[in-house]
């Protein structure tokens, strides 16, 4: 990639072409649990370089507003969330969830400004444990498409949230890279001779293959692409392959292969050009994993491993991710606790925005090629009014397991086929 192409791929702030692509999708602003109670503490949020404040009003409605009061630009995050509105502390101006001023304490009761004053509000909704906002044309938001994990009941959806101090694209390229898991995460995803598929325990995902160089096959789709990472299994390698499929849902979502207990999806949401929020959702319609257990598995417990408000990591680049060299000598591959933090160490070590002009890519990077081609193609059509690639098709699924050498992984039946 040229430096110019790299900028097109990575930069999302202001009028950047990739930012325009992002604004044609509903964006996850925060987890619903962060603004769980009516009249709760307002929450700062930042997406695509824009600062917002999120609150739940007295009636339980969600509001997503520009963080700064339109009067004198003080932060509404310090405001009073009361009586169905958010009141600025500076002069008492108060706004409802739609951005309409409902009180202006410092202005005369007959001031015409009272009727016309508004602040910017973003159309918002809730689904699947998240607050979503529309950052595009406020007059013409596209219909909200419920994400695939809303098939599961709320108590079968678990979310991990971690701040990444680097650009969104290098985080996403890590999510669609199947080959790295066999090395970077090998202590968390070890080979086991007595399992037939990815088997989740309290602390590991056991795999029926020791193959570290998967063969990749890619299929373009309306939402992006999906691909199969085909590995040699431990048993009956002459008759079957161990296949793990991953789906890229443009522009920032990756559905990775499941375990025997839960499905897995990641959203790599741009905060700005050089920061990203990493969300990892585990869900299942009947089995699943609890939120507490999921965060413990990922070593991403708020208040222990990440800040409970900003979700910045305790183990970070400033303390070398608390890498334990003694543990490495004793057999741990990375010496870094937690799958997400292992990934963060790699992603953030590339710098705020990775320089792709000097990449030396190999055959295991076919999904990376495909992602870059698709997104750069999308950028060329940034002003096109046609629906963009992406959207959360509720029949999406990923697969992992044994496939006969005579079969085609593309024809593995969807678990939702009978219901559709």
C-alpha positions in Angstrom: 0.0 0.0 0.0 1.1 3.5 -0.7 1.1 6.1 2.2 -1.9 7.8 0.5 -3.9 4.5 0.4 -2.9 3.9 4.0 -4.4 7.3 5.0 -7.6 6.5 3.1 -7.9 3.2 4.9 -7.2 4.5 8.4 -8.3 8.1 8.8 -11.9 8.6 10.0 -12.1 12.1 11.4 -13.8 15.1 9.8 -14.6 14.8 6.1 -12.3 11.8 5.5 -13.7 9.4 3.0 -13.5 6.5 5.4 -15.3 8.6 8.0 -18.1 9.0 5.5 -18.3 5.3 5.0 -18.6 4.8 8.8 -21.3 7.4 9.0 -23.5 5.2 6.8 -23.7 2.7 9.5 -25.2 2.7 13.0 -22.3 2.9 15.4 -22.1 1.3 18.9 -21.5 4.2 21.3 -21.3 2.3 24.6 -22.7 -0.7 26.4 -26.2 -0.3 27.8 -24.9 -1.2 31.3 -22.8 2.0 31.3 -26.0 4.1 31.4 -28.2 1.5 33.0 -30.4 3.5 35.4 -32.7 6.5 34.7 -31.1 9.8 35.7 -27.7 8.0 35.8 -24.3 9.8 35.6 -23.9 11.1 32.0 -21.2 9.2 30.1 -18.6 10.7 27.8 -18.2 8.9 24.5 -16.1 9.6 21.4 -16.6 8.2 17.9 -15.0 9.2 14.6 -13.3 12.2 16.3 -16.6 13.6 17.7 -17.2 14.0 21.4 -20.6 13.0 22.7 -22.5 12.6 26.0 -24.8 9.7 26.6 -27.6 9.7 29.2 -30.7 7.8 30.2 -33.5 10.2 31.2 -36.1 9.9 34.0 -38.4 8.0 31.7 -35.7 5.5 30.6 -35.1 7.1 27.1 -31.6 7.2 25.7 -30.1 10.5 24.6 -26.8 11.0 22.7 -25.9 14.6 22.4 -22.9 16.7 21.4 -20.8 16.8 24.6 -20.5 20.6 24.6 -23.3 22.9 25.5 -24.2 25.2 22.6 -24.3 28.2 24.9 -20.7 28.6 26.0 -19.2 25.2 25.1 -19.0 23.8 28.7 -19.1 20.0 28.9 -22.6 18.5 29.5 -20.8 15.4 31.0 -20.7 17.4 34.3 -24.4 18.1 34.0 -27.4 17.2 36.1 -29.4 14.4 34.7 -32.9 15.1 36.1 -36.5 15.4 35.3 -36.3 14.2 31.7 -33.3 16.3 30.6 -29.6 17.0 31.0 -28.9 20.4 32.6 -25.6 22.2 32.0 -24.0 23.3 35.3 -22.7 26.6 33.9 -25.9 28.5 33.3 -28.6 25.9 33.8 -29.6 25.3 30.2 -31.3 21.9 29.9 -31.8 19.6 26.9 -34.0 16.6 26.3 -32.9 13.4 24.5 -33.8 15.0 21.2 -31.5 18.0 21.8 -34.4 20.4 22.3 -33.8 23.1 25.0 -36.5 22.6 27.7 -35.2 25.2 30.1 -32.8 28.1 29.9 -32.4 29.5 33.4 -30.2 32.4 32.5 -32.6 33.7 29.8 -35.9 35.8 30.3 -39.0 33.7 30.3 -40.3 35.4 27.1 -37.0 35.1 25.2 -37.5 33.9 21.6 -34.3 31.9 21.9 -36.1 29.5 24.2 -38.3 28.2 21.4 -35.5 27.7 18.8 -32.5 26.6 20.9 -31.3 23.1 20.2 -28.1 21.1 20.5 -26.9 18.4 18.2 -28.5 15.1 19.0 -27.9 11.7 17.3 -30.7 9.3 16.6 -30.2 6.5 19.1 -31.5 3.1 20.0 -30.6 0.0 22.1 -30.1 -3.6 21.1 -28.0 -6.5 22.0 -26.4 -4.8 25.1 -25.4 -1.7 23.3 -26.4 1.9 22.7 -26.3 2.7 19.0 -26.2 6.1 17.3 -26.6 7.3 13.7 -23.9 9.8 12.8 -24.9 10.4 9.2 -27.6 12.6 7.9 -29.9 13.1 10.9 -32.9 13.6 8.6 -32.4 10.3 6.7 -31.1 7.6 9.0 -31.0 4.1 7.5 -33.3 1.6 9.3 -31.5 0.0 12.3 -30.6 -3.6 11.4 -30.5 -5.7 14.7 -27.1 -7.5 15.1 -26.9 -11.3 14.8 -26.4 -11.8 18.6 -29.8 -10.4 19.4 -31.0 -13.9 18.5 -29.9 -14.7 22.1 -31.7 -13.6 25.2 -30.1 -10.7 27.1 -28.7 -13.1 29.8 -26.9 -15.1 27.2 -25.0 -12.1 25.8 -21.6 -11.2 27.4 -19.5 -8.3 26.3 -15.8 -7.4 26.9 -14.7 -3.8 26.3 -11.1 -2.6 26.0 -9.6 0.7 24.7 -6.9 0.2 22.1 -4.3 3.0 21.6 -4.0 2.6 17.9 -5.9 2.9 14.6 -9.0 0.8 14.0 -7.8 -0.8 10.8 -4.8 -2.6 12.4 -7.1 -3.9 15.1 -9.5 -5.2 12.6 -6.7 -6.8 10.5 -5.8 -8.7 13.7 -9.3 -9.9 14.1 -9.5 -11.4 10.6 -6.1 -13.0 10.9 -6.6 -16.7 11.7 -3.0 -17.7 11.5 -1.8 -15.5 14.5 -4.0 -17.4 16.9 -1.9 -20.6 16.6 1.2 -18.6 17.8 0.3 -15.6 19.8 -2.6 -17.3 21.6 -1.1 -20.8 21.7 -1.1 -21.0 25.5 -4.7 -20.0 25.6 -5.7 -22.1 22.6 -3.6 -25.3 23.0 -3.7 -28.4 20.9 -5.7 -31.3 22.6 -5.8 -34.8 21.2 -9.1 -35.7 22.8 -11.4 -33.0 21.4 -13.2 -32.9 18.0 -13.7 -29.1 17.8 -12.9 -25.9 19.7 -13.8 -26.8 23.3 -14.1 -24.0 25.9 -12.9 -24.5 29.5 -12.8 -21.9 32.2 -9.4 -20.8 31.1 -8.6 -22.2 27.6 -10.0 -23.1 24.2 -8.8 -26.5 23.3 -8.2 -27.3 19.6 -8.0 -30.5 17.5 -5.1 -29.3 15.4 -1.5 -28.3 15.8 -1.2 -26.8 12.3 0.2 -23.3 12.4 0.0 -22.5 8.7 -3.6 -22.7 7.6 -4.6 -22.6 3.9 -7.0 -19.7 3.3 -9.9 -19.7 0.9 -12.1 -16.6 0.4 -15.7 -15.9 -0.7 -17.0 -12.4 -1.4 -20.4 -11.7 0.1 -22.9 -8.7 0.0 -21.8 -7.7 3.5 -18.0 -8.1 2.9 -16.5 -11.5 2.7 -16.0 -14.7 4.6 -13.1 -17.1 4.5 -12.0 -20.5 5.7 -8.8 -21.2 7.4 -8.1 -24.9 6.6 -5.8 -26.8 8.9 -4.6 -30.4 9.2 -6.3 -32.1 12.1 -4.6 -34.5 14.6 -6.9 -37.4 13.7 -7.8 -38.7 10.2 -5.9 -36.0 8.4 -6.1 -38.1 5.2 -10.0 -38.0 5.2 -10.9 -34.6 6.7 -9.8 -31.0 7.3 -10.2 -28.8 10.4 -12.0 -25.7 9.1 -12.5 -22.4 10.8 -14.6 -19.8 9.0 -14.5 -16.0 9.7 -16.9 -13.3 8.3 -15.9 -9.7 7.8 -19.0 -7.5 8.0 -18.0 -4.1 6.6 -16.9 -1.8 7.9 -15.8 -2.7 11.5 -17.3 -6.1 12.5 -15.7 -9.6 12.5 -17.6 -12.8 13.3 -14.9 -15.3 14.3 -15.2 -19.1 14.7 -17.2 -20.2 17.7 -16.4 -22.6 20.6 -18.6 -25.5 21.6 -20.3 -23.1 24.2 -20.7 -19.7 22.5 -20.5 -17.7 19.3 -18.0 -14.9 19.0 -18.1 -11.5 17.3 -15.8 -8.5 17.5 -16.5 -4.8 16.7 -13.5 -2.6 16.2 -15.0 0.8 16.5 -13.0 3.9 15.6 -12.8 6.5 18.4 -10.6 8.7 16.2 -7.7 8.3 13.8 -5.4 6.9 16.5 -7.7 5.2 19.0 -10.2 2.4 18.8 -12.7 0.6 21.1 -12.5 -3.1 21.0 -15.7 -5.0 21.8 -15.8 -8.8 22.0 -19.3 -10.4 22.3 -19.9 -14.0 23.3 -23.4 -15.3 23.0 -25.6 -18.4 22.4 -29.3 -18.9 22.2 -29.2 -21.6 24.9 -25.7 -22.2 26.2 -23.4 -19.2 26.4 -21.2 -17.7 29.1 -22.0 -15.2 31.9 -20.7 -11.7 31.6 -18.5 -12.2 34.8 -17.0 -15.4 33.5 -16.4 -14.0 30.0 -14.5 -11.0 31.4 -12.5 -13.2 33.8 -11.6 -15.5 30.8 -10.4 -12.5 28.8 -8.6 -10.9 31.8 -10.6 -7.8 31.1 -12.5 -7.2 34.3 -13.5 -3.5 34.9 -11.8 -2.2 38.0 -9.2 -4.9 37.9 -7.8 -5.2 34.3 -9.3 -2.1 32.7 -10.4 1.2 34.1 -14.2 1.0 34.7 -15.0 4.3 33.0 -12.4 4.7 30.2 -11.7 1.0 29.7 -8.0 1.7 29.3 -5.8 -1.2 30.2 -3.9 -1.8 33.4 -1.4 -3.8 31.4 -0.3 -1.4 28.7 2.6 -0.3 26.5 4.0 1.9 29.3 4.6 -1.1 31.6 5.4 -3.5 28.8 2.0 -5.1 29.3 3.4 -6.6 32.6 5.1 -9.3 30.4 6.4 -12.1 32.7 9.6 -13.5 31.2 9.8 -16.1 34.0 6.4 -17.4 32.9 7.7 -17.5 29.3 10.7 -19.7 30.4 8.2 -21.9 32.2 6.2 -22.5 29.1 3.8 -19.6 28.6 4.2 -18.4 25.0 3.8 -14.6 25.5 4.1 -14.0 29.2 1.1 -11.6 28.8 -2.2 -12.2 30.6 -5.4 -12.3 28.5 -6.1 -12.9 24.8 -7.2 -9.2 24.2 -4.0 -7.8 25.9 -1.8 -10.2 23.9 -3.4 -8.7 20.8 -3.2 -5.2 22.0 0.6 -5.6 22.6 1.0 -6.5 18.9 -1.4 -3.9 17.5 -0.2 -1.0 19.6 3.5 -1.9 19.0 2.9 -1.0 15.3 2.5 2.6 16.3 -0.7 4.8 16.3 -1.2 4.2 12.6 0.7 1.2 11.1 2.9 2.0 8.0 1.6 -0.6 5.5 3.9 0.6 2.7 6.6 -1.7 3.9 4.5 -4.8 4.8 5.9 -8.2 3.7 2.7 -10.2 3.4 2.4 -14.0 2.9 -0.1 -16.5 1.8 -1.7 -16.6 5.3 -2.5 -12.9 4.8 -5.1 -13.3 2.1 -7.9 -12.0 4.3 -5.8 -8.9 5.0 -5.5 -8.3 1.2 -9.2 -8.8 0.8 -10.1 -6.3 3.6 -7.9 -3.6 2.2 -9.2 -4.1 -1.3 -12.9 -4.0 -0.2 -12.5 -0.9 2.0 -10.5 1.1 -0.5 -13.1 0.2 -3.1 -15.8 1.5 -0.7 -13.9 4.7 -0.2 -14.1 5.3 -4.0 -17.9 5.1 -3.7 -18.1 7.2 -0.5 -20.5 9.6 -2.2 -22.6 6.9 -3.7 -26.1 6.8 -2.3 -26.5 3.0 -2.7 -26.6 1.0 0.5 -23.0 0.3 1.6 -21.6 -3.1 2.3 -22.2 -4.3 5.8 -25.4 -4.5 7.9 -26.1 -7.2 10.4 -27.8 -10.1 8.7 -29.4 -12.1 11.5 -28.7 -15.3 9.6 -24.9 -14.8 9.6 -22.9 -17.6 11.2 -19.3 -18.8 11.5 -18.2 -22.4 11.7 -15.5 -24.5 13.1 -15.1 -28.2 12.9 -14.2 -31.2 10.7 -15.1 -31.2 7.1 -14.6 -34.1 4.8 -12.0 -33.6 2.1 -14.8 -34.4 -0.4 -17.0 -31.6 0.9 -17.0 -27.8 0.3 -16.8 -25.6 3.4 -19.1 -23.1 1.7 -21.9 -25.6 1.8 -21.9 -26.2 5.6 -25.5 -25.5 6.5 -26.5 -22.5 8.6 -27.8 -23.4 12.1 -30.6 -20.9 11.3 -31.6 -22.4 8.0 -34.7 -24.2 9.4 -35.9 -21.0 11.0 -35.5 -18.8 7.9 
